[in-house]
Amino acid sequence: MHCEKYNQKGLGNLLSHYERKNNKFRKYSNESIDKEKTYLNYNLAPEHEEGLYKFIKNRVIELNISKRKNAIWACDWCLTAPDDIKDDKDKCDAFFKSSYEFLSKRYGIENVVSAYCHFDETTPHLHFCFIPVIQKQVVEFDMTTATLKTETVEKVVAKECINRVELQTIHTDLQRHLDAELSFNAKVLNGATKGKSMSVKELKYKTELEKEIREKTEQLEKMKKDIMAISTNFINLNEKANRYNDILKEEEQHRQEEIKSSSEHINNILNSYDYAFDDVIRHLEYRDNKVYDIDTSYKKSLEVLKELDKTVNESKELELEIDKKAKEYKKSYSDEIEL
């Protein structure tokens, strides 16, 4: 036996699998369905006129199911026919009917969605689908009588309906029921399923799973080797990167020293230029002063020359006056001698 839980989203494929509805978009996990034997399938549970999905939806809404998207709406017990009766159709029918009666009584006939018996796969099995409803005692205070009132309410809680205790006891309880009801042996408990929630269907894939595990283990070992090789390369690259980093640091330090030396040299040159510039300024100032002195002397010389020209002119005029006076005197003197 194996139990699966389904939320609202997962119900579509599950219900299609039960009823074998044609759906080109559906991919069955079990591809060994023999369509020529599908006519042998049947449903032990009462039919729901509104359809399986609407029945589930109406029931969970009625019981105020949690609004969480992952809330479980339905559970499915998959019960495989024991090996000693799987080839006997009549015994399988009786086995599935008795199992259905046990499960519907255990979980409540009002919560049964369907109970499809499939004979078109590798091994005959029963899908008992039900809504996981539990009963809880709720204590409330009655204002009218001022007393505590105990009331039994139903809730959809899959984790409490299918809990660890349920998984540990249901196989034994079912076996006890079958032993009491059937006229033949139908062993649900065996070395593979006793005390476990594991289906025969799951055991069918055990060899394939073990093979896949071995392949995955080999792949994992190869990945570990690849990772070790990558890690070694990474360590080597990291060491090289550290060496390159040290070289770059040395080169950077050397470059900084060169920059410092060049800066000092440039500063010395600039200081020399500043001193030479100051000296040129001093010489220019000295030259300007000299030029100013020369210009002043020149102006004074011009004034002296101008005065000198004036004096020369005055001297010439005086000389002419003297010469004129001399001539006049000479003439006057000659006239006096003649007299």
C-alpha positions in Angstrom: 0.0 0.0 0.0 1.1 3.5 -0.8 -0.5 6.8 0.0 -0.2 10.0 -2.0 -1.5 13.5 -1.2 -2.8 15.9 -3.8 -3.5 19.6 -3.7 -6.0 21.3 -6.1 -3.5 21.7 -8.9 -2.6 18.0 -8.9 -6.1 16.6 -9.1 -6.6 16.9 -12.9 -4.0 14.3 -13.9 -5.0 12.0 -11.0 -8.7 12.0 -11.9 -7.9 11.5 -15.6 -5.8 8.5 -14.7 -8.6 7.0 -12.7 -11.2 7.3 -15.4 -8.8 6.7 -18.3 -10.0 9.8 -20.0 -8.4 10.6 -23.3 -6.3 13.7 -22.9 -3.6 14.4 -25.5 -1.8 16.7 -23.1 -1.6 14.1 -20.3 1.6 12.0 -19.9 1.1 8.9 -17.8 4.0 8.0 -15.4 3.2 4.3 -16.2 3.4 3.7 -19.9 2.6 0.0 -19.6 -1.2 0.5 -19.9 -2.8 -2.1 -22.1 -5.8 -0.3 -23.7 -7.3 -3.6 -24.8 -7.9 -4.5 -21.1 -9.2 -1.1 -20.0 -12.8 -2.4 -20.3 -12.0 -4.6 -17.2 -11.6 -1.5 -15.0 -14.5 -0.4 -12.8 -15.3 1.9 -9.8 -16.5 0.4 -6.6 -17.6 3.8 -5.1 -20.9 5.4 -5.8 -20.9 7.7 -8.8 -21.1 11.4 -8.3 -23.4 13.1 -10.8 -21.5 16.4 -10.6 -18.2 14.7 -11.5 -15.3 13.8 -9.3 -13.6 17.2 -9.3 -16.7 19.1 -8.4 -17.6 16.6 -5.7 -14.2 17.2 -4.1 -14.4 21.0 -4.5 -17.9 21.2 -3.0 -16.9 18.9 -0.1 -13.7 20.8 0.9 -15.5 24.2 0.6 -18.3 22.8 2.8 -15.7 21.9 5.4 -13.9 25.3 5.2 -10.6 24.0 3.9 -7.5 26.2 4.3 -7.0 28.9 1.7 -3.3 28.0 1.2 -2.4 27.1 -2.4 -0.7 23.9 -1.3 -3.6 22.7 0.9 -4.2 19.0 0.4 -7.7 18.3 -1.1 -7.5 14.6 -1.6 -5.5 11.5 -0.8 -5.0 8.2 -2.7 -4.3 4.8 -1.3 -2.9 2.5 -4.0 -3.5 -1.1 -3.0 -1.9 -3.7 -5.3 -3.2 -7.3 -5.5 -1.0 -9.8 -3.7 1.2 -12.0 -5.9 -0.7 -15.2 -5.0 -4.0 -13.8 -6.3 -3.1 -11.3 -9.0 -3.8 -13.7 -11.9 -7.2 -14.7 -10.5 -9.8 -12.1 -11.5 -12.5 -13.3 -9.1 -10.2 -13.3 -6.1 -8.9 -9.8 -7.1 -12.5 -8.6 -7.3 -13.3 -9.9 -3.8 -10.0 -8.6 -2.5 -10.6 -5.1 -3.8 -14.3 -5.1 -2.7 -13.3 -6.1 0.9 -10.5 -3.5 0.9 -12.9 -0.8 -0.3 -15.3 -1.6 2.5 -12.5 -1.4 5.1 -11.2 1.9 3.7 -14.6 3.6 3.2 -15.6 2.8 6.7 -12.2 4.0 8.0 -12.3 7.4 6.3 -16.1 7.9 6.0 -18.3 6.9 3.0 -19.3 10.6 2.7 -15.6 11.5 2.0 -15.0 8.8 -0.7 -14.3 10.3 -4.1 -13.8 7.0 -6.1 -12.4 3.5 -5.8 -11.2 2.5 -9.3 -9.9 -1.0 -9.9 -7.4 -1.1 -12.7 -6.7 -4.4 -14.6 -5.0 -2.8 -17.7 -1.6 -2.3 -16.1 1.2 -4.7 -15.1 -0.4 -5.7 -11.8 -4.1 -5.3 -10.8 -4.5 -2.5 -8.2 -7.1 -0.4 -6.4 -7.0 3.5 -6.3 -9.0 4.5 -3.2 -9.4 8.3 -3.4 -10.8 10.1 -0.5 -10.9 13.6 1.2 -8.8 13.5 4.4 -11.4 14.6 6.9 -10.8 14.4 10.7 -13.2 15.0 13.6 -12.2 17.5 16.3 -13.7 18.2 19.7 -14.3 22.0 20.0 -15.1 23.5 23.4 -17.1 26.7 23.4 -18.7 28.8 26.1 -22.5 29.0 25.9 -23.6 32.5 26.8 -27.2 31.5 27.4 -26.5 28.8 29.9 -23.1 30.1 31.1 -21.6 26.6 30.6 -18.9 25.0 28.4 -20.3 23.3 25.3 -18.4 20.5 23.5 -19.1 20.2 19.8 -17.6 17.8 17.2 -16.6 19.4 14.0 -15.1 18.0 10.8 -12.0 19.5 9.1 -9.9 18.7 6.1 -6.4 18.1 7.6 -4.3 15.6 5.6 -1.3 15.6 8.0 -3.5 14.6 10.9 -5.6 12.1 8.9 -2.5 10.4 7.3 0.0 10.7 10.1 2.8 8.4 11.3 0.5 6.3 13.5 -1.9 5.7 10.6 0.9 4.6 8.3 2.2 2.2 11.0 -1.2 0.6 11.8 -3.2 0.5 8.6 -1.5 -2.5 7.1 -2.1 -4.6 10.2 -5.7 -3.4 10.5 -6.4 -4.2 6.8 -4.8 -7.6 7.1 -7.0 -8.4 10.1 -10.1 -7.3 8.2 -9.2 -9.3 5.1 -8.5 -12.5 7.1 -11.9 -12.2 8.7 -13.9 -11.4 5.5 -12.2 -13.5 2.7 -12.3 -17.2 2.3 -8.8 -17.2 0.8 -5.4 -15.9 1.9 -4.6 -12.4 0.6 -1.4 -11.2 2.3 -1.1 -7.5 2.5 1.8 -7.8 5.0 5.0 -9.2 3.6 8.7 -8.7 4.0 8.6 -5.7 1.7 5.5 -3.9 3.1 5.3 -4.9 6.7 5.6 -1.9 8.9 6.2 0.4 6.0 4.1 2.7 3.7 5.5 1.2 0.5 3.6 -0.1 -2.5 4.4 -3.1 -4.5 4.4 -0.8 -7.5 7.3 1.1 -6.0 9.2 -2.2 -5.4 8.8 -3.0 -9.0 11.1 -0.2 -9.9 13.6 -1.0 -7.1 16.1 -2.6 -9.5 15.9 0.3 -11.9 16.2 2.8 -9.1 19.3 1.0 -7.7 20.8 1.0 -11.2 20.1 4.7 -11.5 21.6 5.3 -8.1 24.8 3.5 -9.2 25.0 5.6 -12.3 24.4 8.8 -10.4 27.0 7.7 -7.9 29.5 7.1 -10.7 28.7 10.5 -12.1 29.1 12.0 -8.7 32.5 10.4 -8.3 33.5 11.7 -11.7 32.2 15.1 -10.7 34.3 15.0 -7.5 37.4 14.1 -9.5 36.6 17.0 -11.9 36.1 19.3 -9.0 39.4 18.2 -7.5 41.1 18.9 -10.7 39.4 22.2 -11.0 40.3 23.0 -7.4 44.0 22.1 -8.1 44.0 24.3 -11.2 42.4 27.1 -9.2 45.0 26.8 -6.4 47.8 26.9 -9.1 46.2 29.9 -10.7 45.7 31.5 -7.4 49.4 31.0 -6.6 50.4 32.5 -10.0 48.0 35.4 -9.4 49.7 36.0 -6.0 53.1 36.0 -7.7 51.9 38.3 -10.4 50.4 40.5 -7.7 53.7 40.7 -5.9 55.5 41.6 -9.1 52.9 44.2 -9.8 53.4 45.6 -6.3 57.2 45.8 -6.8 56.7 47.4 -10.2 54.2 49.8 -8.7 56.6 50.7 -5.8 59.5 51.2 -8.3 57.2 53.4 -10.5 56.3 55.4 -7.4 59.9 55.9 -6.6 60.6 57.0 -10.2 57.7 59.4 -10.0 59.0 60.7 -6.7 62.5 61.2 -8.2 61.2 62.8 -11.3 59.0 65.1 -9.2 62.0 66.2 -7.2 64.0 66.8 -10.4 61.1 68.8 -11.9 60.8 70.8 -8.7 64.5 71.6 -8.7 64.3 72.7 -12.4 61.2 74.8 -11.6 63.1 76.3 -8.6 66.0 77.1 -10.9 63.7 78.7 -13.4 62.1 80.7 -10.6 65.5 82.0 -9.5 66.6 82.7 -13.1 63.3 84.5 -13.7 63.7 86.6 -10.6 67.3 87.5 -11.8 65.9 88.5 -15.2 63.3 90.6 -13.4 66.0 92.3 -11.4 68.1 93.0 -14.5 65.1 94.3 -16.3 64.3 96.6 -13.4 67.9 97.7 -13.4 67.8 98.3 -17.1 64.5 100.2 -16.8 66.1 102.4 -14.1 69.2 103.0 -16.4 66.9 103.8 -19.3 65.0 106.2 -17.1 68.3 107.9 -16.0 69.5 108.1 -19.6 66.2 109.5 -20.7 66.3 112.1 -17.9 69.9 113.0 -18.8 69.0 113.3 -22.4 66.1 115.6 -21.6 68.5 117.7 -19.4 71.1 117.7 -22.3 68.4 118.9 -24.7 67.5 121.7 -22.3 71.3 122.6 -22.0 71.7 122.5 -25.7 68.6 124.6 -26.1 70.1 127.1 -23.6 73.4 126.9 -25.3 71.8 127.6 -28.7 70.1 130.6 -27.1 73.3 131.8 -25.7 75.1 131.4 -29.1 72.4 133.3 -30.8 72.5 136.0 -28.2 76.3 136.0 -28.6 76.0 136.4 -32.3 73.5 139.2 -31.9 75.9 140.8 -29.4 78.8 140.4 -31.7 76.8 141.9 -34.5 75.8 144.8 -32.2 79.5 145.2 -31.2 80.6 145.1 -34.8 77.9 147.6 -35.6 79.0 149.8 -32.7 82.6 149.4 -33.8 81.8 150.5 -37.3 79.9 153.4 -36.1 82.7 154.4 -33.8 85.3 154.0 -36.5 83.3 156.2 -38.8 82.8 158.8 -36.1 86.5 158.7 -35.3 87.4 159.2 -39.0 85.1 162.2 -39.3 86.7 163.8 -36.3 90.2 163.3 -37.7 89.2 165.0 -40.9 88.0 167.9 -39.1 
